Amino acid sequence: QVQLVESGGGLVQAGGSLRLSCTASGMKFNEYSMGWFRQAPGKERDGVSCINWRDSSTYYSDSVKGRFTISRDNAKNTLYLQMNSLKPDDTAMYYCAAGCISAVQARGAMSETAVYYWGQGTQVTVSS
């Protein structure tokens, strides 16, 4: 079965950096757009970034644009999210997702409805 396993979360001070990874198995990784969502306590899960499978074009939410960078290594079946200049507002559970580009192309924003598979999440906590 499909598994998406995230790693790299943790506690970091404001202004610091973290790199999240998501390793996929049981799926043809290079045939899926891949993305990151996050959910803060008491809030809805929101799309953060998405990378297309076809041309590696990328999408970022306004809240992370210029600070986060999404990338993928198809040879390693792995998705990354480099997070720089972290803010306390970035504190959330971060989820890896397979399938995100259709919503971006249709509506200009990420949506959970476009996701086929989810990871279990990795916690990111940014202290002030």
N, C-alpha and C positions, 0 to 999 in steps of 0.2 A: 504494500500500500504506500501511498504518498506520505512522506515525512518531510517537514521543514523544521530544522532545528536551529534556533537562534543562540548566539553567544556574544559576549563582549559588553554586556551591560554592567552597571556598577554605580558607585557613588563618586561624584566629581565636584569640585568647586566651580562656581560660576567663572566663566572665561576659559575653562578647560576643554579638553577634547576626549572623545571616545570613538571607537570604531566598532560598529556592530557587524556581525557576520551571520549569514543564514545559509546552511548547507542543505541541499535538497537531495532526496532519494526517491526512487519509485516513480519517477516522472521524466519526461523528456525536457529537461531544464531549458535547453536552448530554443524550445518552441513556445515558451511562455513569457509574457511580460511579467516582471517581478516588481514588487513594491514593498513599502514600509507604511504601516499605520501606527498610530499611538492612541492610548487611552489614559487620560489622567483620572484620578479618583473623582467620582461624581459627575463625570463628563462623558459625552459620546466618543466613540472611536472615530478618529479623523485620519484622512490620508495625509501622508507626509511627502512621499516621493515615489515615483514610478519610473521604470526603465523598460523601453520597448525591446522585444526579442529580435525584431527585424533589423533595426538600424541603430540600436542602443540610444535612441533619442530619449531625453529625460524630461520629467515634469517635477516641479517642486511647489509645495504650498507656499503662500506668501510669507508665512511665519518662519520658514526655514531657508528661504531663498538667499543665496550668498553665504550661508554658514554651513549647510550640509551638502555632501556630495554622494550621490548614489553611483554604484558601479557593479559590474558583474564579471565573473570569470567562468565562461561556459565550460572550459576544460576541467574546472574543479567543481562544477555544479554549485557555485557559491555566489551569493549576493552580499554586497557590502553597503554600509552607510557610514561614511566619515562625518562625524559631527564635531564642528569647531565652534568656538565662542559660545559655549553652552550657557543657557540662562535657566534660572529656577523654573520658569514657565515651560521648559522642555521636559520637566519631570513627568514621567509617564511609563506605562508598560508599552514596549515597542513590539509590534507584531510583524513578522514577515508574511507576505502574501503572494500567492501565485495567481496572476491574472489581475490586471489593473488598467491596462491601456484603453480598453474599450470605453470606459466611462470618461476618461480624459479626452478621447477623441470625440465623443458624442456631446459632452457637456462642459468640457474644459476643467473638470475637477474629478478627483478620485471618488470612488463610491464602493462600499462593501458589496454591492450587488454584482460587481464585476469580478469578484474574487472567487476562484475555484477551490483553493486550499489555503489553510492558515497554519502558521506555527503556533507554538504554545506561549510565546512571548518572553521578553527579557526586560528586566526592570532597569530604568535609568533614573537616577536621582541626582539632581543638581542642587547643591547647597549654596546659600547666599553668603 
